[in-house]
Amino acid sequence: MYDYLIIGSGLFGCVFAHEMKKAGKSCLVIEKRDHVGGNVYCEEKDGIHIHKYGAHIFHTSNTAIWNYVNQFVEFNHYVNSPVANYKGELYNLPFNMNTFSQMWGVVTPAEAAAKIAKQRTAIQGEPKNLEEQAISLIGTDIYTKLIKGYTEKQWGRSCTDLPAFIIRRLPVRYTFDNNYFNDRYQGIPMGGYTVLIEALLEGIEVRTGVDYNKHREEFNDIADTIIYTGPIDAYFQYRLGQLEYRGLRFETERLEEENYQGVAVMNYTDRETPYTRSIEHKHFEFGTQPVTYVTKEYPTDWKPGEEAYYPVNDDRNQTLYRQYAALAKQERQVVFGGRLAEYKYYDMDDVIASALTAVKQYQ
């Protein structure tokens, strides 16, 4: 009945479906959730577009990808400049001269570099864990106030129990620049990401509330090719074991005030605050509404059946993923793509680029 059955309506699935429809192919998209868009889905309340599954800021240095998304929706000029809150002390991110001046009172780049260089000597030899790796890169003060607590909440374990390779580098700028990303292009879709998703899926048949892995016998024979963007271990019914993730829990509150925290994203970097960050959604689109919505993100232990957010990239899970990837290569007429099917963290521009590459390969 269809040329392509696409499992999942995140960016990978939607881009693939759009391009295949444009090429004259018939597509059916099925989605487990009751809405399209995957984790970039936005819902509107009081004129504010709420990022339901956490903050998503589009950024890229790939001009072709930037032009691609802008054909569907206009992007605003939002620049990601988060603030770190450590027990009431506020610091600019990423680590830059504003951060160093706030922390130490230094004025010049040379003073900041000397301070960091002195503190880095606390670690001698090859770092044995994430804590030692971070200190060897940025020193003790910034590690203690801006990395340690946030990271331990994020991963649910002590930094001394996390492998060093999780932090391969830490961006340090000796300029007064609070722009978190170095990419050439950056912004938020005007009207939220759902506008982008709906434009990609225009004219394509979509069924929501359908779990492919529970009802695959109903769908496997209705298309020539399956594009699978769900968890790769779930596709194979966990026959080799389960891959691990970290989960997230969101609490969103409507506040009867115009401006709650003055910034879209505030990271809480102490260990005692149970959430990692709070998001004031209206600031993504420079909102002036008389009310505001704030979402707090709580890292959680993940259980199968819950939404998976961050893959646990340790040796065990990477070995297990490679075994599943070998099985995937043996699957005829099934294409595995996206963050869950490839068990990796993807930036949005990379997801789109990967989908466009898949289109060329399987068109």
N, C-alpha and C positions, 0 to 999 in steps of 0.2 A: 504493500500500500504506500510505503514511503521509501525514498532513497536513503534518508538518514533518520534514525531515532537518537535523540540527544537527551542524555540523562543529566539533569541539572541545569538550572537557568542562571548560573553565575556568569561572570564575564567570558570565560572560555566558551561555554555552551552557547551563549547568545551571539558572540562574534562569529562562531562557526556556523550557526544557523543562518544568520544574516547573509554571510557571504555565499553560502550554498543556495539560498533562495534567490539571491541575485544572479547566480549562475544557472538558474532554471531548475534546480533540484527541489524535490518535495521533502519537507522536514516536519517532524513531530517532536516537540520539547515536552518532557515530563519532569515535574518538580515535586520533591517530597514535602516541602513547606507549602503553606497556603498562600504564598506570594512569590513572585519572580524576583530575580536579582541577587540571590545568594546573600553573602555578607555585606554587600554594598547597598542593600535595600534601605530606602528612606521612607518614613511615613510623615505626613504633614499634620501638625496640630497648631492651631492659632497662627497659621501662616509661617510656622517654623518647621524646617525639614530636619527631622530627627534621624540621625545615623543609628539605626536600631541595633546594629551589631558592632558598635565601636567606631571610632573616628577613622575616616578614610579620606586622605588627601592625595589627589592625583598629582604626580610629579614624574617628569621624564626629561631626558636629554635627546630622545629620539624624535626628530622632527616629523618623520612619517607617522609615528604613532600619535603624536599631538594633533596633527592635521586630521588623522583618521577619526578620533573621538570628537573633534570640533565640527565635523560634518553633521553630527547628530544633535548636538546641544552646545550652546555657548557656555564657556567657562568664565568664571569671574577671576579676579586678580588676588585671591586669598594667598597669603604667604604664611607657612607654618612657623610660628615662633612660640613654642610652648614655654611654660614657666615651671620650674621645680620648686616644690614646697617642702622644706625639711624642718619640721617642728615649728612652723611659722616663719622661718627664714626663707625668703624668696630669691631664686637664682635663675638667670636666663640660660636657656638651652638653645643650641648645643654649647659645649664648653668653649667660651670665647672671652674676650677681654672684659666684657660686662660681668661674666661669671667670676673671673679672677679678681676684679676690682671689688665686687660685692663680698667675696670670701676673704680676701687678704688685704684689701686697701691698696693694692698695687696700682700703678698708673701707666707704666710702659710695658710693651711686649717683652723687653729684656728682663724686667723684674719678674714677670709672670713665668717666663721660661726658666729662670734661675730657681724659682721656688719649686716648680714641678721637677726639675732635674735633681734637686737635692732630695726631695721626697721619694723619688723613684729608686734611690739607692737602698731603700729599706728591703728590697728584694734582690738577692744575689743568686746568680745561676739561673737555670731553666725553671720557669714558673710551673708549679705542680698542680695548681687548681685555678679556678676563676679568680679568686681573691688575689692570689699572687700575680696573676697575669694582669689584672686591672691596675694594681699598684705599680707594677713595672711599667705601665704605659702612662699613667696619669697622676701617680702619687697617692699619699695616704688621705689627705683632706677631702679631695673630690671623691675618691672611692668611698670613704666613710659616709659622707653626707648625700651624695647624689647617685651612687651606684649600688651599694651594698643592700640596703633595705628594699629598694625597688626590685632588684634582681631576685632576692630571696622570696619575696612575695610572688613574683612572676612564675618562678619555677618550683616553689613549694619546698625548698631545701636550702641548706646553708651554702654560701658561696664557696666554702672550703670543700664541699662535697660535689661541686659542679666542675666539669672538665674545663681546662684552660682554653680550649679551642673555641668555646662559645663566644668569647671576646677576642677576635683576632686583631682588631684595631679599635681605637676610640678617636673620633674626630676632635681635634683640638685646633682652634683658630686663634691666632694672635691679632685679631681685628675685632672691632665693635660691631659684629654682624650677627644678628639673632635669627637669620633665616636658617631653618633646620636643614634644608636640603641644598645641595650644590647644583641641582639640575637646572637646565635652561628654562624649562616650562613648569608651571605649577598653578593649581587652581581647583575650584570646586564647581561642578555643573550647576548652572543657575536653575533652581527648581529641584535640586537634589539628584542623586544618582538614578532614581527610578525613572526620571525623564530619559536618561541615556538608555537604560534597559528597555523601556517600552519602545523607543525608536528602533533599537536593534531588532526587536521581535515583531515589528509591525508586519501584519499579513501572514504571520507564521502561527500554526496551530500549537496551542500550549494547554497542557493539563496540569493543574496544581493539586496538591494533596495526594500525590501518587508516589508510593515508595517502590521503586523498581526492584530492589533486592527482595522484597516480599511478594512481588507479583510478576516476576520476570517471565514466567511461562505465558503470560498474556501478551507480552510485547516482543519476545525474541524473534518471532517469525514475521513481523509486520514491516520490517525494513531491511534493506540490503546491507547497511552498515550501522553499527552502534557507536556513538560517541559517549564514552563513560567518564563522568567527572566526579563521581562519588569516591568514597574511601576504597582503596585498592584491596585491602584485606577483606572488606565486606563483600566485594564482588566474588571473591574466591571462598566465601563463607568461612573465613578465618581458619582454613585448613592447616596453615602453618603457624598459627598463633595470631595474637592481636597486636597491632601497632599502638604505641602510646602517644597521647596528646596531653596538653594542658588545656583546661577549659576556662570559660569566663562566665560570670554572672553579672547581669546589668540591673541596676536600680535607677529608674528615671522618675524625676519629680518635677511637677509644675510649680513654679515659684511666682508669687505675686509681686515681682519686682522687675525692673527693666534690665538690670545688669548685675549678675551675681558675682562673677569672679574676674571680669575684665579681659578674659582671654578664652579662646576656644578650648585649649587643652592645658590642664594643670596636672603635673605629675606629683604624686605624694611619695617622697623617697625615703621617709623613715619607716622602720619596720612595724611600729605600733599602729599606724593608720591601716585599717584592713583592706582598703582599696588602693589600687595603683594610680588611678587618675580619675579626674572628673572632667566631663565634657559639657561645655555650654554651647549648644548647637547653633544658636542664632548668630554667633560670631563667625561661623564659617561663611555666612552670606551677608554680613554687616547689617544684621536685623535691627530694627528700631521698635519692635513690638513692645507693648507695655508689660508683657509677662515674659517669662523665660522658662526653658526646660534644661535641666541638668541631669546627666547620667553619670553614675559612679560605676567603675569597672572593678569587679572583685575576681581575682584569679582563683580558680578552683581545681581540685582534683577531678580528672575526667573519667567518665564511665562510658562503656559502649552504649550506643543509643543516644547519647547526648551530642550536642554540636561540638565538633572538633575544631580547635583554633590553632594551636601551635604544636607542630610535631616535636617530639623529644628526640633531638638529634644526637643520641649517644650511640656507642658501638653496637649494642644489642639491636636497637631499632633500625639502624642503617643496614645491618646485616640481614635482618628480616625483610626489610623493604626490597633489597636487591634480589632476594629469593622470590618475592612476589612479582617483581619486575620481570624476572626470567619467565615466570608463568604467563605474564601478560603478553610477552612476545609470541607465545605459542597460540594465542587466541586469534582465530581467523575472524575477520570482519568486525573486530572491536578495536577502537582507538581509545587509549587512555590519556587523558589530559587534564591539567589544572592542579591546584595545590593538594587536593585530597588524593587524587589518582596517582600523583607523582610524589606524594609525601614530602613536600617542601614548602617553605614560605615563599610566596610570590608577591612582588610588587605588582600593582595593577597594570602598569605598562608592559611588564614582562609577560603577564597572563595574556594580554591582547596580542603581543608579538608571537607568543607560542601558538595561539589559536590560528593566527593568519598563516603561520608556517605549516600547520596541520592542514589547512584548507588547500594550500598549494600541493601538498603531498598526496591528498586523498581525493582531490576534485576529479 
